[in-house]
Amino acid sequence: MKLADYNEVVTTWPAEGRHILASHDEDSVVVYQAYRPAIGRYAAENQRLGGDFSFSRMSWIKPNFLWMMYRSGWGTKEGQEITLAVTIPRSFFDEMLAAAVVSSFDSTRYRDTDQWKADLERSEVRLQWDPDHAPDGTSQKRRAIQLGLRGEMLRRYAERELIRIEDISDFVAAQRTRVSAGNHGLSIPFETVYRPGREDAAANVGLDLFDYGCPPVSLTIPI
């Protein structure tokens, strides 16, 4: 896993707006989930979601590592002790973005609530933009994306579209101690602003424009 010094990489991110921060290359993108040990360890060992995992519930994925850390309390919340880094094809991630429907009514996108509710009922991907958070949990002006999956889209994600599942819980625990030390020496997965290859995907989720410039130098550190 490519890692970067948090205090350096944060200066390259947009301070506000709707942006997808993610670890990605030309072919793949990493998303994060947190589960209780029985589910998380099964996934890492079998390279798919199964066992005690429920396909009848919506499952949420987050491409932004710090957003996952905020939601899981850096792996300390009950039922979220195991952090998984899940690598999936960019083409599949873009397909999710293009199919996503916002979880709350937006009058700029829908003429009425009936149309929105109908789209929401049909869609297998739910979209939420929430305030991003700093390592200590401080809310940011920048928005972070998360996608809820269900139905066939969830099946594909959980069983067929996976490239790799890594249990990074030990890494999370090690970095948690650095957060309490004022982020001194804090390393996080190397993330840059993600631009979908499909313009309909970018338009559908309402991404803001960003000047990509020169990406920061990343550090390759084993975890």
Z-matrix of the N, CA and C atoms (Angstrom, degrees):
N
C 1 1.470
C 2 1.519 1 109.89
N 3 1.316 2 115.67 1 131.25
C 4 1.462 3 120.05 2 175.23
C 5 1.523 4 109.80 3 -76.21
N 6 1.322 5 115.80 4 130.59
C 7 1.452 6 120.82 5 178.66
C 8 1.520 7 110.31 6 -119.94
N 9 1.315 8 115.24 7 158.64
C 10 1.464 9 121.39 8 177.59
C 11 1.518 10 108.88 9 -138.30
N 12 1.324 11 115.72 10 152.87
C 13 1.455 12 121.25 11 173.74
C 14 1.526 13 108.34 12 -69.32
N 15 1.329 14 116.77 13 121.61
C 16 1.455 15 120.24 14 -176.30
C 17 1.526 16 112.29 15 -55.45
N 18 1.316 17 117.06 16 -45.37
C 19 1.459 18 120.98 17 -175.12
C 20 1.526 19 112.94 18 -65.17
N 21 1.341 20 116.57 19 -20.20
C 22 1.462 21 120.55 20 175.86
C 23 1.530 22 111.32 21 -90.00
N 24 1.330 23 116.01 22 -47.94
C 25 1.465 24 119.05 23 -173.28
C 26 1.519 25 111.94 24 -69.18
N 27 1.341 26 118.32 25 -30.21
C 28 1.464 27 120.49 26 -177.46
C 29 1.521 28 111.44 27 -62.92
N 30 1.318 29 117.54 28 -26.50
C 31 1.472 30 120.99 29 -179.16
C 32 1.527 31 111.94 30 -72.65
N 33 1.329 32 117.61 31 -13.68
C 34 1.464 33 121.24 32 -179.22
C 35 1.525 34 112.33 33 -96.01
N 36 1.310 35 117.80 34 -7.09
C 37 1.455 36 121.45 35 -178.12
C 38 1.522 37 111.73 36 -87.93
N 39 1.330 38 117.96 37 150.29
C 40 1.467 39 120.16 38 173.45
C 41 1.518 40 110.19 39 -63.48
N 42 1.320 41 116.72 40 142.29
C 43 1.465 42 121.38 41 -176.38
C 44 1.521 43 112.46 42 -80.09
N 45 1.327 44 116.96 43 -22.92
C 46 1.464 45 119.97 44 -178.62
C 47 1.517 46 109.80 45 -151.31
N 48 1.321 47 115.99 46 171.95
C 49 1.460 48 120.97 47 179.48
C 50 1.523 49 112.52 48 98.38
N 51 1.324 50 114.74 49 176.56
C 52 1.458 51 121.98 50 -179.52
C 53 1.525 52 109.36 51 -94.96
N 54 1.323 53 115.88 52 108.84
C 55 1.457 54 122.03 53 -178.55
C 56 1.522 55 109.42 54 -138.66
N 57 1.331 56 115.57 55 145.33
C 58 1.460 57 120.68 56 174.33
C 59 1.523 58 107.67 57 -96.65
N 60 1.325 59 117.10 58 112.48
C 61 1.459 60 122.19 59 172.32
C 62 1.514 61 107.71 60 -94.25
N 63 1.336 62 117.50 61 128.01
C 64 1.465 63 119.42 62 -175.14
C 65 1.521 64 110.74 63 -158.09
N 66 1.328 65 115.03 64 155.77
C 67 1.454 66 122.19 65 167.51
C 68 1.523 67 106.97 66 -86.05
N 69 1.323 68 116.64 67 121.15
C 70 1.469 69 118.81 68 -175.56
C 71 1.517 70 110.52 69 -155.90
N 72 1.326 71 115.29 70 160.96
C 73 1.458 72 122.19 71 171.43
C 74 1.520 73 107.53 72 -133.18
N 75 1.313 74 117.94 73 -161.21
C 76 1.468 75 120.21 74 -175.78
C 77 1.522 76 112.95 75 -65.99
N 78 1.324 77 116.43 76 -26.80
C 79 1.458 78 119.49 77 -172.28
C 80 1.526 79 115.26 78 -115.17
N 81 1.325 80 118.01 79 -19.36
C 82 1.455 81 119.42 80 -170.97
C 83 1.526 82 112.21 81 -140.67
N 84 1.330 83 114.88 82 164.69
C 85 1.456 84 121.84 83 177.43
C 86 1.531 85 107.14 84 -143.21
N 87 1.335 86 116.23 85 147.63
C 88 1.457 87 121.99 86 -179.28
C 89 1.531 88 109.51 87 -101.66
N 90 1.326 89 116.14 88 133.96
C 91 1.466 90 121.95 89 172.83
C 92 1.529 91 107.68 90 -123.64
N 93 1.333 92 115.54 91 160.51
C 94 1.461 93 120.33 92 -174.61
C 95 1.520 94 111.20 93 -121.94
N 96 1.336 95 113.90 94 146.74
C 97 1.449 96 121.83 95 171.69
C 98 1.524 97 108.55 96 -143.05
N 99 1.329 98 116.83 97 155.57
C 100 1.463 99 121.61 98 178.42
C 101 1.521 100 108.76 99 -128.78
N 102 1.313 101 116.29 100 132.33
C 103 1.452 102 122.31 101 -175.86
C 104 1.523 103 111.72 102 -136.48
N 105 1.315 104 115.30 103 168.28
C 106 1.457 105 119.75 104 170.72
C 107 1.530 106 108.18 105 -70.98
N 108 1.338 107 117.60 106 159.03
C 109 1.466 108 120.51 107 -172.57
C 110 1.522 109 115.73 108 -52.80
N 111 1.328 110 118.00 109 -42.02
C 112 1.465 111 119.49 110 -176.51
C 113 1.523 112 112.06 111 -59.61
N 114 1.334 113 117.18 112 -39.72
C 115 1.466 114 121.17 113 -178.90
C 116 1.518 115 110.74 114 -79.42
N 117 1.342 116 116.78 115 -46.19
C 118 1.455 117 120.50 116 -176.69
C 119 1.513 118 113.05 117 -63.45
N 120 1.320 119 116.92 118 -44.01
C 121 1.464 120 119.91 119 -178.40
C 122 1.524 121 111.50 120 -70.35
N 123 1.335 122 116.99 121 -36.45
C 124 1.464 123 119.74 122 175.35
C 125 1.525 124 110.15 123 -59.56
N 126 1.332 125 116.46 124 -44.99
C 127 1.463 126 120.66 125 -178.22
C 128 1.523 127 111.45 126 -61.70
N 129 1.330 128 117.15 127 -45.18
C 130 1.455 129 120.43 128 -179.04
C 131 1.530 130 111.72 129 -66.62
N 132 1.324 131 117.05 130 -38.30
C 133 1.459 132 120.96 131 -178.43
C 134 1.519 133 112.58 132 -73.52
N 135 1.331 134 116.99 133 -36.24
C 136 1.467 135 121.00 134 -175.36
C 137 1.524 136 113.85 135 -101.71
N 138 1.346 137 116.53 136 -5.66
C 139 1.456 138 121.96 137 -179.96
C 140 1.529 139 112.52 138 57.69
N 141 1.295 140 114.97 139 37.39
C 142 1.459 141 122.63 140 171.94
C 143 1.525 142 107.74 141 -166.87
N 144 1.298 143 116.91 142 160.70
C 145 1.458 144 120.81 143 175.70
C 146 1.523 145 109.28 144 -86.65
N 147 1.325 146 115.42 145 135.70
C 148 1.457 147 119.65 146 -178.43
C 149 1.515 148 109.06 147 -178.30
N 150 1.328 149 116.91 148 -153.91
C 151 1.452 150 119.66 149 -178.65
C 152 1.516 151 111.00 150 64.73
N 153 1.331 152 116.63 151 -118.04
C 154 1.463 153 121.49 152 -179.64
C 155 1.527 154 113.01 153 -82.99
N 156 1.320 155 117.38 154 -0.11
C 157 1.466 156 120.55 155 179.25
C 158 1.528 157 109.95 156 -66.35
N 159 1.344 158 116.11 157 136.70
C 160 1.458 159 120.91 158 -178.35
C 161 1.530 160 111.17 159 -99.66
N 162 1.328 161 115.86 160 124.29
C 163 1.460 162 120.60 161 176.06
C 164 1.523 163 111.81 162 -89.29
N 165 1.318 164 117.23 163 -1.88
C 166 1.461 165 120.33 164 179.92
C 167 1.529 166 111.98 165 -89.69
N 168 1.319 167 117.26 166 -8.47
C 169 1.463 168 121.79 167 179.25
C 170 1.522 169 110.41 168 -110.18
N 171 1.327 170 116.89 169 153.21
C 172 1.456 171 120.95 170 175.15
C 173 1.523 172 109.29 171 -69.81
N 174 1.328 173 116.09 172 137.23
C 175 1.458 174 121.87 173 -179.39
C 176 1.526 175 108.72 174 -116.22
N 177 1.338 176 116.88 175 130.50
C 178 1.460 177 121.78 176 -173.83
C 179 1.523 178 111.91 177 -103.12
N 180 1.327 179 115.61 178 135.68
C 181 1.463 180 121.53 179 176.86
C 182 1.522 181 109.15 180 -118.39
N 183 1.338 182 114.76 181 148.95
C 184 1.464 183 121.02 182 -176.86
C 185 1.526 184 109.07 183 -135.25
N 186 1.331 185 119.30 184 121.08
C 187 1.460 186 120.67 185 178.31
C 188 1.531 187 113.39 186 -79.45
N 189 1.325 188 117.30 187 -13.97
C 190 1.460 189 122.43 188 -177.36
C 191 1.525 190 109.82 189 -96.04
N 192 1.339 191 116.89 190 115.79
C 193 1.469 192 121.85 191 -176.37
C 194 1.525 193 112.45 192 -59.27
N 195 1.327 194 117.68 193 -45.68
C 196 1.464 195 119.65 194 -177.15
C 197 1.527 196 112.40 195 -68.54
N 198 1.320 197 117.04 196 -29.04
C 199 1.461 198 119.71 197 174.87
C 200 1.532 199 109.60 198 -66.26
N 201 1.357 200 116.23 199 -39.18
C 202 1.462 201 119.64 200 175.98
C 203 1.517 202 110.91 201 -64.81
N 204 1.337 203 116.36 202 -39.91
C 205 1.466 204 120.19 203 179.90
C 206 1.531 205 111.43 204 -64.95
N 207 1.316 206 116.58 205 -37.38
C 208 1.463 207 119.92 206 177.17
C 209 1.523 208 110.10 207 -63.42
N 210 1.330 209 116.82 208 -45.39
C 211 1.463 210 120.83 209 -176.58
C 212 1.534 211 112.18 210 -68.27
N 213 1.330 212 116.93 211 -34.11
C 214 1.468 213 120.52 212 -176.50
C 215 1.520 214 113.13 213 -96.73
N 216 1.334 215 117.50 214 -0.25
C 217 1.463 216 119.76 215 -176.06
C 218 1.518 217 111.51 216 62.03
N 219 1.335 218 115.92 217 40.29
C 220 1.466 219 121.51 218 -176.10
C 221 1.531 220 110.75 219 54.34
N 222 1.337 221 115.09 220 43.68
C 223 1.453 222 120.46 221 175.17
C 224 1.512 223 115.13 222 77.09
N 225 1.334 224 117.48 223 18.00
C 226 1.470 225 120.08 224 -178.14
C 227 1.524 226 113.28 225 -104.84
N 228 1.331 227 118.51 226 -13.03
C 229 1.463 228 119.75 227 -178.99
C 230 1.528 229 110.61 228 -75.90
N 231 1.311 230 115.38 229 143.51
C 232 1.453 231 120.51 230 -179.85
C 233 1.528 232 110.60 231 -61.04
N 234 1.316 233 115.05 232 131.03
C 235 1.454 234 120.28 233 -179.20
C 236 1.511 235 114.07 234 86.03
N 237 1.339 236 117.50 235 -0.01
C 238 1.463 237 121.70 236 179.70
C 239 1.537 238 110.91 237 -132.28
N 240 1.311 239 116.13 238 32.12
C 241 1.463 240 120.89 239 -175.05
C 242 1.531 241 113.71 240 -74.71
N 243 1.315 242 116.84 241 -26.36
C 244 1.468 243 121.03 242 -178.26
C 245 1.530 244 109.25 243 -103.94
N 246 1.324 245 116.23 244 118.97
C 247 1.469 246 121.25 245 178.30
C 248 1.515 247 109.38 246 -98.33
N 249 1.317 248 115.95 247 126.22
C 250 1.463 249 122.18 248 178.83
C 251 1.521 250 110.32 249 -108.91
N 252 1.329 251 115.67 250 133.49
C 253 1.460 252 122.18 251 169.53
C 254 1.525 253 106.35 252 -102.49
N 255 1.320 254 116.45 253 113.83
C 256 1.461 255 121.95 254 -172.82
C 257 1.532 256 109.27 255 -111.38
N 258 1.311 257 116.51 256 118.19
C 259 1.462 258 121.51 257 179.55
C 260 1.525 259 109.38 258 -94.45
N 261 1.335 260 115.49 259 126.65
C 262 1.467 261 121.63 260 -179.24
C 263 1.525 262 109.15 261 -131.21
N 264 1.326 263 118.22 262 161.49
C 265 1.468 264 120.35 263 178.00
C 266 1.527 265 111.53 264 -64.54
N 267 1.323 266 116.12 265 142.31
C 268 1.462 267 120.37 266 175.62
C 269 1.519 268 110.70 267 -59.77
N 270 1.326 269 117.06 268 -37.77
C 271 1.460 270 120.00 269 -178.60
C 272 1.529 271 111.06 270 -60.56
N 273 1.329 272 116.72 271 -37.35
C 274 1.462 273 120.59 272 179.20
C 275 1.524 274 110.69 273 -72.96
N 276 1.320 275 117.18 274 -40.71
C 277 1.459 276 120.70 275 177.58
C 278 1.528 277 110.38 276 -61.77
N 279 1.328 278 116.84 277 -43.72
C 280 1.464 279 120.26 278 178.11
C 281 1.525 280 111.33 279 -63.66
N 282 1.324 281 116.75 280 -35.82
C 283 1.470 282 120.83 281 176.49
C 284 1.530 283 110.02 282 -61.43
N 285 1.330 284 116.79 283 -41.93
C 286 1.466 285 120.46 284 176.57
C 287 1.526 286 110.97 285 -60.64
N 288 1.331 287 116.49 286 -46.81
C 289 1.462 288 120.50 287 -178.78
C 290 1.527 289 110.94 288 -60.08
N 291 1.327 290 116.50 289 -41.51
C 292 1.463 291 120.65 290 -178.51
C 293 1.528 292 112.12 291 -67.90
N 294 1.340 293 116.51 292 -27.43
C 295 1.469 294 121.06 293 -176.88
C 296 1.530 295 112.78 294 -94.07
N 297 1.328 296 117.93 295 -7.98
C 298 1.462 297 121.51 296 -171.53
C 299 1.530 298 112.60 297 -69.72
N 300 1.329 299 115.30 298 145.24
C 301 1.460 300 123.05 299 175.22
C 302 1.523 301 107.64 300 -123.03
N 303 1.322 302 116.26 301 133.49
C 304 1.469 303 120.96 302 -177.20
C 305 1.520 304 110.87 303 -60.83
N 306 1.333 305 116.23 304 143.15
C 307 1.464 306 120.51 305 -175.83
C 308 1.521 307 113.20 306 -79.56
N 309 1.339 308 117.03 307 -14.45
C 310 1.467 309 121.61 308 177.35
C 311 1.523 310 109.55 309 -124.49
N 312 1.311 311 116.95 310 145.74
C 313 1.462 312 121.24 311 -177.86
C 314 1.519 313 111.45 312 -59.77
N 315 1.340 314 116.09 313 133.20
C 316 1.459 315 123.24 314 179.50
C 317 1.534 316 108.02 315 -125.82
N 318 1.325 317 116.06 316 111.54
C 319 1.470 318 120.42 317 -175.24
C 320 1.520 319 112.87 318 -69.16
N 321 1.346 320 117.69 319 -16.41
C 322 1.462 321 120.24 320 177.83
C 323 1.526 322 111.62 321 -79.81
N 324 1.341 323 116.25 322 -12.93
C 325 1.457 324 120.57 323 -177.09
C 326 1.513 325 113.05 324 -114.82
N 327 1.330 326 116.67 325 -23.55
C 328 1.464 327 120.68 326 -177.15
C 329 1.520 328 110.61 327 -128.27
N 330 1.322 329 115.33 328 141.20
C 331 1.461 330 119.28 329 -177.85
C 332 1.534 331 111.69 330 -73.68
N 333 1.346 332 116.09 331 -26.87
C 334 1.464 333 119.62 332 177.64
C 335 1.515 334 109.57 333 -159.26
N 336 1.320 335 116.72 334 168.97
C 337 1.458 336 121.41 335 -177.12
C 338 1.526 337 112.32 336 -68.73
N 339 1.340 338 117.09 337 -27.49
C 340 1.463 339 119.40 338 179.66
C 341 1.525 340 110.98 339 -64.23
N 342 1.339 341 116.37 340 -43.22
C 343 1.460 342 120.05 341 178.64
C 344 1.521 343 110.67 342 -63.11
N 345 1.336 344 115.92 343 -44.18
C 346 1.467 345 120.34 344 179.55
C 347 1.533 346 111.04 345 -62.40
N 348 1.322 347 116.94 346 -45.79
C 349 1.461 348 120.48 347 -179.09
C 350 1.526 349 111.46 348 -62.31
N 351 1.328 350 116.53 349 -36.60
C 352 1.457 351 120.29 350 179.27
C 353 1.527 352 110.36 351 -66.34
N 354 1.335 353 116.74 352 -43.90
C 355 1.464 354 120.87 353 178.18
C 356 1.530 355 110.95 354 -65.08
N 357 1.325 356 115.44 355 -40.09
C 358 1.459 357 120.08 356 -179.72
C 359 1.523 358 110.73 357 -64.30
N 360 1.300 359 116.44 358 -38.95
C 361 1.464 360 120.95 359 -179.50
C 362 1.525 361 111.46 360 -66.76
N 363 1.337 362 116.31 361 -36.63
C 364 1.463 363 120.23 362 -178.13
C 365 1.521 364 112.86 363 -78.86
N 366 1.313 365 117.06 364 -31.90
C 367 1.460 366 120.47 365 -172.07
C 368 1.521 367 112.92 366 -73.78
N 369 1.333 368 115.59 367 145.26
C 370 1.461 369 121.60 368 174.71
C 371 1.520 370 111.89 369 -99.40
N 372 1.344 371 116.46 370 5.58
C 373 1.463 372 120.74 371 178.98
C 374 1.522 373 109.18 372 -132.27
N 375 1.312 374 116.56 373 124.73
C 376 1.461 375 122.54 374 178.68
C 377 1.519 376 109.34 375 -108.92
N 378 1.330 377 115.98 376 139.17
C 379 1.460 378 122.41 377 -174.87
C 380 1.524 379 111.49 378 -113.91
N 381 1.331 380 116.14 379 134.17
C 382 1.454 381 121.10 380 172.57
C 383 1.531 382 109.97 381 -134.76
N 384 1.320 383 115.46 382 135.42
C 385 1.457 384 122.75 383 169.72
C 386 1.531 385 107.17 384 -109.07
N 387 1.315 386 116.02 385 122.41
C 388 1.460 387 121.12 386 -178.84
C 389 1.526 388 109.31 387 -127.67
N 390 1.329 389 118.02 388 160.04
C 391 1.465 390 119.21 389 176.03
C 392 1.526 391 110.78 390 -58.49
N 393 1.317 392 116.65 391 131.57
C 394 1.457 393 120.79 392 172.65
C 395 1.522 394 108.21 393 -71.00
N 396 1.328 395 116.66 394 165.83
C 397 1.460 396 120.06 395 -177.70
C 398 1.525 397 110.97 396 -137.19
N 399 1.319 398 115.32 397 145.19
C 400 1.456 399 122.23 398 173.48
C 401 1.525 400 109.06 399 -72.13
N 402 1.332 401 118.32 400 167.89
C 403 1.467 402 119.80 401 -178.76
C 404 1.520 403 114.31 402 -54.17
N 405 1.338 404 118.13 403 -33.24
C 406 1.468 405 120.61 404 -179.04
C 407 1.525 406 112.84 405 -84.70
N 408 1.342 407 117.25 406 3.61
C 409 1.454 408 121.28 407 178.19
C 410 1.507 409 115.12 408 95.25
N 411 1.322 410 117.67 409 -0.83
C 412 1.460 411 121.16 410 179.11
C 413 1.524 412 110.64 411 -65.27
N 414 1.324 413 117.05 412 129.02
C 415 1.457 414 121.73 413 -179.76
C 416 1.517 415 111.36 414 -68.12
N 417 1.334 416 116.82 415 142.10
C 418 1.453 417 123.63 416 -179.26
C 419 1.533 418 110.69 417 -113.29
N 420 1.343 419 115.94 418 161.90
C 421 1.464 420 119.77 419 175.14
C 422 1.523 421 111.16 420 -73.79
N 423 1.324 422 116.34 421 -27.74
C 424 1.463 423 120.54 422 178.36
C 425 1.524 424 109.83 423 -67.77
N 426 1.333 425 116.28 424 143.75
C 427 1.462 426 121.89 425 178.96
C 428 1.524 427 110.75 426 -98.50
N 429 1.331 428 115.22 427 145.47
C 430 1.461 429 122.54 428 177.75
C 431 1.523 430 108.90 429 -115.49
N 432 1.313 431 115.87 430 144.69
C 433 1.459 432 121.23 431 -176.37
C 434 1.527 433 110.94 432 -100.05
N 435 1.328 434 115.83 433 145.70
C 436 1.454 435 121.40 434 167.44
C 437 1.521 436 108.02 435 -140.78
N 438 1.326 437 115.43 436 147.91
C 439 1.458 438 121.93 437 -176.42
C 440 1.516 439 109.79 438 -122.61
N 441 1.330 440 115.95 439 130.24
C 442 1.457 441 121.76 440 175.88
C 443 1.518 442 109.68 441 -98.43
N 444 1.325 443 116.85 442 129.97
C 445 1.462 444 122.22 443 -176.27
C 446 1.526 445 110.67 444 -114.33
N 447 1.325 446 115.50 445 144.97
C 448 1.452 447 120.80 446 175.36
C 449 1.521 448 109.01 447 -150.97
N 450 1.320 449 116.40 448 172.92
C 451 1.455 450 121.03 449 174.92
C 452 1.520 451 113.39 450 61.12
N 453 1.324 452 115.65 451 -142.55
C 454 1.457 453 121.44 452 -177.15
C 455 1.524 454 111.80 453 -65.62
N 456 1.325 455 117.94 454 -33.25
C 457 1.458 456 120.31 455 178.18
C 458 1.528 457 110.05 456 -62.75
N 459 1.312 458 117.66 457 -40.33
C 460 1.455 459 120.88 458 177.24
C 461 1.523 460 110.84 459 -66.37
N 462 1.331 461 117.24 460 -42.45
C 463 1.465 462 120.42 461 177.46
C 464 1.527 463 111.40 462 -58.41
N 465 1.324 464 116.40 463 -45.12
C 466 1.466 465 119.76 464 179.49
C 467 1.521 466 110.81 465 -61.69
N 468 1.332 467 115.65 466 -45.07
C 469 1.464 468 119.82 467 179.53
C 470 1.528 469 111.35 468 -62.47
N 471 1.304 470 117.42 469 -45.01
C 472 1.456 471 122.08 470 -172.36
C 473 1.520 472 114.03 471 -75.60
N 474 1.349 473 116.79 472 -26.42
C 475 1.456 474 118.93 473 -170.48
C 476 1.529 475 115.33 474 -125.84
N 477 1.345 476 118.21 475 -31.10
C 478 1.462 477 118.20 476 -168.52
C 479 1.519 478 115.46 477 -119.51
N 480 1.316 479 118.01 478 -26.73
C 481 1.461 480 120.27 479 -174.62
C 482 1.536 481 113.02 480 -98.34
N 483 1.306 482 117.47 481 7.87
C 484 1.456 483 121.43 482 -176.82
C 485 1.529 484 111.61 483 -78.57
N 486 1.312 485 115.59 484 135.72
C 487 1.463 486 121.04 485 171.76
C 488 1.533 487 109.86 486 -95.64
N 489 1.338 488 115.38 487 -43.34
C 490 1.463 489 119.38 488 -177.75
C 491 1.523 490 109.58 489 -162.68
N 492 1.339 491 116.25 490 143.63
C 493 1.460 492 122.41 491 172.70
C 494 1.525 493 108.00 492 -121.89
N 495 1.324 494 116.27 493 125.79
C 496 1.464 495 121.29 494 178.56
C 497 1.528 496 109.89 495 -119.95
N 498 1.317 497 115.68 496 134.67
C 499 1.456 498 121.75 497 171.70
C 500 1.529 499 107.19 498 -86.63
N 501 1.338 500 116.80 499 109.33
C 502 1.463 501 120.59 500 -177.47
C 503 1.535 502 111.34 501 -108.65
N 504 1.304 503 116.51 502 25.57
C 505 1.461 504 121.06 503 -176.01
C 506 1.526 505 112.43 504 -61.72
N 507 1.338 506 118.62 505 -37.96
C 508 1.464 507 120.94 506 179.36
C 509 1.529 508 110.33 507 -65.70
N 510 1.321 509 116.48 508 -39.60
C 511 1.464 510 120.81 509 176.92
C 512 1.524 511 110.34 510 -62.82
N 513 1.324 512 116.71 511 -44.31
C 514 1.464 513 121.32 512 178.99
C 515 1.527 514 110.54 513 -59.34
N 516 1.327 515 117.00 514 -44.93
C 517 1.462 516 120.86 515 -179.60
C 518 1.523 517 111.38 516 -62.64
N 519 1.328 518 116.91 517 -39.96
C 520 1.465 519 120.50 518 -179.83
C 521 1.525 520 111.17 519 -66.13
N 522 1.326 521 116.90 520 -40.06
C 523 1.457 522 119.89 521 -178.93
C 524 1.523 523 111.55 522 -75.21
N 525 1.319 524 117.16 523 -26.11
C 526 1.464 525 120.86 524 178.67
C 527 1.524 526 111.09 525 -59.12
N 528 1.313 527 117.38 526 -36.77
C 529 1.467 528 120.41 527 179.59
C 530 1.524 529 111.04 528 -68.16
N 531 1.324 530 117.34 529 -26.96
C 532 1.461 531 120.93 530 -179.92
C 533 1.526 532 111.50 531 -79.34
N 534 1.322 533 116.37 532 -27.26
C 535 1.462 534 119.70 533 175.11
C 536 1.517 535 109.67 534 -64.23
N 537 1.329 536 116.15 535 -43.74
C 538 1.464 537 120.06 536 179.82
C 539 1.520 538 112.00 537 -69.11
N 540 1.344 539 116.36 538 -12.79
C 541 1.465 540 121.05 539 176.83
C 542 1.528 541 110.43 540 -99.79
N 543 1.325 542 116.99 541 23.85
C 544 1.462 543 120.75 542 176.81
C 545 1.508 544 114.63 543 78.30
N 546 1.352 545 116.82 544 26.24
C 547 1.472 546 123.63 545 178.56
C 548 1.523 547 112.76 546 69.83
N 549 1.313 548 118.26 547 10.91
C 550 1.463 549 120.60 548 178.42
C 551 1.528 550 109.75 549 -65.60
N 552 1.341 551 116.51 550 120.14
C 553 1.458 552 121.14 551 -179.33
C 554 1.513 553 114.60 552 74.97
N 555 1.328 554 117.56 553 12.31
C 556 1.465 555 120.65 554 -178.13
C 557 1.524 556 111.24 555 -69.46
N 558 1.332 557 116.51 556 125.63
C 559 1.459 558 122.66 557 174.24
C 560 1.519 559 109.31 558 -110.50
N 561 1.315 560 116.38 559 142.29
C 562 1.458 561 122.41 560 176.29
C 563 1.524 562 108.40 561 -134.75
N 564 1.317 563 118.41 562 160.98
C 565 1.468 564 119.36 563 173.86
C 566 1.531 565 110.65 564 -54.44
N 567 1.308 566 115.71 565 138.27
C 568 1.463 567 122.17 566 -178.35
C 569 1.526 568 109.77 567 -67.57
N 570 1.333 569 116.50 568 114.20
C 571 1.460 570 121.52 569 -177.23
C 572 1.523 571 111.03 570 -125.85
N 573 1.313 572 114.96 571 138.74
C 574 1.451 573 122.38 572 172.83
C 575 1.521 574 108.74 573 -128.28
N 576 1.314 575 116.50 574 170.29
C 577 1.463 576 120.20 575 179.02
C 578 1.536 577 109.54 576 -66.19
N 579 1.309 578 115.30 577 127.66
C 580 1.463 579 122.05 578 -177.56
C 581 1.519 580 109.89 579 -94.65
N 582 1.327 581 115.00 580 129.25
C 583 1.456 582 120.70 581 175.43
C 584 1.517 583 108.61 582 -114.18
N 585 1.337 584 118.91 583 117.30
C 586 1.465 585 120.39 584 179.84
C 587 1.521 586 111.94 585 -59.18
N 588 1.315 587 115.40 586 149.08
C 589 1.450 588 120.25 587 176.00
C 590 1.519 589 112.16 588 -75.21
N 591 1.323 590 116.23 589 -19.02
C 592 1.463 591 122.32 590 178.60
C 593 1.522 592 109.48 591 -100.74
N 594 1.315 593 116.53 592 122.91
C 595 1.462 594 120.00 593 179.84
C 596 1.527 595 111.53 594 -66.56
N 597 1.332 596 117.50 595 -30.88
C 598 1.460 597 118.57 596 178.19
C 599 1.526 598 111.35 597 -67.04
N 600 1.337 599 116.69 598 -28.92
C 601 1.465 600 120.56 599 177.32
C 602 1.521 601 110.49 600 -69.98
N 603 1.334 602 116.41 601 -45.54
C 604 1.468 603 120.80 602 179.28
C 605 1.521 604 110.79 603 -61.81
N 606 1.335 605 115.99 604 -43.04
C 607 1.464 606 120.39 605 -179.08
C 608 1.529 607 111.27 606 -68.35
N 609 1.318 608 116.38 607 -38.79
C 610 1.461 609 120.04 608 -175.18
C 611 1.529 610 112.16 609 -64.53
N 612 1.324 611 117.62 610 -37.67
C 613 1.469 612 119.81 611 -178.18
C 614 1.520 613 112.47 612 -91.81
N 615 1.336 614 117.07 613 -3.45
C 616 1.459 615 120.57 614 174.62
C 617 1.511 616 115.16 615 73.09
N 618 1.337 617 116.99 616 42.23
C 619 1.459 618 120.56 617 179.68
C 620 1.520 619 110.90 618 -66.00
N 621 1.334 620 116.55 619 142.62
C 622 1.454 621 121.81 620 173.65
C 623 1.519 622 109.73 621 -86.86
N 624 1.330 623 116.04 622 153.03
C 625 1.457 624 120.90 623 178.93
C 626 1.519 625 110.12 624 -68.61
N 627 1.336 626 116.09 625 148.49
C 628 1.461 627 121.07 626 -179.86
C 629 1.514 628 109.16 627 -146.56
N 630 1.337 629 116.72 628 136.25
C 631 1.458 630 122.60 629 175.78
C 632 1.520 631 107.56 630 -82.90
N 633 1.330 632 116.49 631 107.51
C 634 1.457 633 120.28 632 -172.99
C 635 1.527 634 112.72 633 -66.67
N 636 1.319 635 118.97 634 -38.73
C 637 1.455 636 120.95 635 178.08
C 638 1.517 637 111.65 636 57.12
N 639 1.350 638 116.66 637 -147.83
C 640 1.456 639 122.17 638 -179.95
C 641 1.527 640 109.60 639 -99.11
N 642 1.323 641 118.36 640 125.41
C 643 1.460 642 120.44 641 -179.89
C 644 1.515 643 111.64 642 -68.63
N 645 1.340 644 117.92 643 152.45
C 646 1.448 645 120.51 644 177.98
C 647 1.519 646 112.00 645 -69.31
N 648 1.300 647 117.39 646 159.94
C 649 1.446 648 122.52 647 176.93
C 650 1.515 649 108.78 648 -77.01
N 651 1.321 650 117.38 649 129.82
C 652 1.457 651 121.43 650 -179.55
C 653 1.513 652 110.67 651 -98.52
N 654 1.302 653 115.56 652 161.14
C 655 1.451 654 122.23 653 177.02
C 656 1.515 655 108.61 654 -113.92
N 657 1.331 656 116.92 655 132.65
C 658 1.456 657 120.13 656 176.54
C 659 1.509 658 107.82 657 -94.70
N 660 1.322 659 115.87 658 109.01
C 661 1.450 660 121.63 659 -175.11
C 662 1.521 661 107.69 660 -126.77
N 663 1.324 662 118.85 661 124.87
C 664 1.472 663 119.44 662 177.93
C 665 1.506 664 111.25 663 -67.68
N 666 1.331 665 116.37 664 146.37
C 667 1.467 666 119.73 665 177.96
C 668 1.529 667 109.35 666 -119.36
